[in-house]
């Protein structure tokens, strides 16, 4: 939540009066975002967390409960995309990086916080960030990102059937959003090949304002929607995929 959609969701939550822990693999960005969001009776605290490490996620949960006494909402938003390659040319380290952040990171968040929510026994909510790619929109050149977002939908769908009714579950599925997703490679851990410097002139993607996505995500949490969608044109692609599947039968 140091930037992008995560920061947009954190901003929307603080607008609703929530205290937030702003977690990011970039500690500087997390603390800067927290400083920006604090005020008017709302507390925002920055925290370092590599979601591909379960021990980091466990430490994040312990930190959040220690600071606030209880937690009501968990947002699994961390996501990365590897350099563009055709499927046949994808490197194993890139594939593992995307899967461990986007899928295992989401799993760790659901598991660690979900267990604590069950023990806490009060209304709570888990929001996982998927993508238009979760609906079957293939991102040419980004096979592992597309596959990871399919997996996040499957994981979230199973989760909602397993948790008690007092814990809501949602999946946010945006289209293009004005974030620095491609810049995630600057923070790639050494075990996945290390950082890759940004290309000269590279900047945020074009798309919807992440603060608007954040507002819609929080509206979805309040309504306890399972699917939280933000880009109406994606509906046409979903309908095309559904028609293709129906025709196959």
Residue pairs with C-beta under 8 A, 6 or more apart in sequence:
1 7
1 9
1 10
1 20
1 22
1 23
1 24
1 30
1 33
1 75
1 77
2 22
2 24
2 26
2 28
2 29
2 30
2 32
2 33
2 46
3 24
3 29
3 33
3 179
3 180
4 177
4 179
4 180
4 181
4 210
5 77
5 129
5 172
5 174
5 177
5 179
5 210
5 213
5 214
5 217
6 22
6 24
6 75
6 77
6 78
6 129
7 22
7 33
7 37
7 210
7 214
8 209
8 210
8 211
8 212
8 213
8 214
8 215
8 217
9 75
9 77
9 127
9 213
9 214
9 217
9 218
10 20
10 22
10 33
10 37
10 44
10 75
10 214
11 37
11 211
11 214
12 211
12 214
12 215
12 217
12 218
13 20
13 73
13 214
13 218
14 20
14 37
14 42
14 44
15 218
16 218
17 41
17 42
18 42
18 72
18 73
19 42
19 43
19 44
19 45
19 68
20 34
20 37
20 42
20 43
20 44
20 45
21 44
21 45
21 46
21 47
21 60
21 63
21 64
21 67
21 68
22 30
22 31
22 33
22 34
22 37
22 44
22 45
22 46
22 47
23 30
23 46
23 47
23 48
23 49
23 51
23 60
24 30
24 33
24 46
24 47
24 48
24 49
24 78
25 48
25 49
25 50
25 51
25 78
25 187
26 187
27 46
27 48
30 46
30 47
30 48
31 46
32 46
33 44
33 46
34 44
34 45
34 46
35 44
35 46
36 44
37 44
38 44
45 67
47 60
47 63
47 64
48 56
49 56
49 57
49 59
49 60
50 56
50 189
51 57
51 76
51 78
51 101
51 104
51 105
51 106
51 108
51 109
52 97
52 100
52 101
52 104
52 105
52 108
52 189
53 108
54 108
54 112
57 105
57 108
57 109
57 112
58 112
60 112
61 71
61 112
61 113
61 116
64 71
65 71
65 116
70 120
70 122
71 113
71 116
71 117
71 120
71 124
72 122
72 123
72 124
72 125
73 124
73 125
73 126
73 127
73 221
74 109
74 110
74 113
74 114
74 117
74 124
74 125
74 126
74 127
75 126
75 127
75 129
75 217
76 105
76 106
76 109
76 110
76 126
76 127
76 128
76 129
77 127
77 129
77 172
78 101
78 102
78 105
79 101
79 102
79 129
79 131
79 148
79 181
79 184
80 97
80 98
80 101
80 102
80 181
80 184
80 185
80 188
81 98
81 142
81 145
81 181
81 182
81 184
82 90
82 91
82 94
82 95
82 97
82 98
82 142
82 144
82 145
82 185
83 94
83 185
83 196
84 141
84 142
85 91
85 94
85 141
85 143
86 141
86 143
87 143
90 143
90 144
91 193
93 192
93 193
94 144
94 192
94 193
95 144
96 192
97 188
97 189
97 192
97 193
98 144
98 145
98 148
99 144
99 147
99 148
99 151
100 192
102 145
102 148
102 149
102 151
102 152
103 148
103 151
103 152
103 155
106 128
106 152
106 155
106 156
107 155
109 126
109 128
110 126
110 128
110 155
110 156
110 159
113 126
114 126
114 159
114 163
114 167
117 124
117 126
117 163
117 167
118 163
118 164
118 167
121 166
122 166
123 166
123 167
123 168
124 166
124 167
124 168
125 167
125 168
125 169
125 170
125 221
125 224
126 159
126 163
126 167
126 168
126 169
126 170
127 169
127 170
127 171
127 172
127 217
127 220
127 221
127 228
128 152
128 155
128 156
128 169
128 170
128 171
128 172
129 152
129 171
129 172
129 174
130 149
130 152
130 153
130 156
130 171
130 172
130 173
131 137
131 145
131 149
131 152
131 173
131 174
132 173
132 174
132 175
132 231
132 234
132 237
133 139
133 145
133 146
133 149
133 150
134 149
134 150
134 152
134 153
134 171
134 173
135 153
135 173
135 234
135 237
135 238
135 241
136 150
136 237
136 238
136 241
137 146
137 234
137 237
137 241
138 146
139 145
139 146
152 171
153 171
153 173
156 169
156 170
156 171
156 226
157 171
159 169
160 169
160 226
163 169
168 221
168 224
169 226
170 217
170 220
170 221
170 224
170 225
170 226
170 227
170 228
171 226
171 227
171 228
172 213
172 217
172 220
172 228
172 230
173 227
173 228
173 229
173 230
173 234
174 208
174 213
174 229
174 230
174 231
175 207
175 208
175 230
175 231
175 233
175 234
176 205
176 206
176 207
176 208
176 231
177 205
177 207
177 208
177 209
177 210
177 213
177 230
178 204
178 205
178 206
178 207
178 208
178 209
178 210
179 204
179 205
179 207
179 210
180 203
180 204
180 205
181 205
182 202
182 205
183 198
183 202
185 195
185 196
185 198
186 195
186 196
186 197
186 198
187 195
188 194
188 195
188 196
208 230
208 231
212 230
213 230
216 228
216 230
217 228
219 228
220 228
221 228
229 235
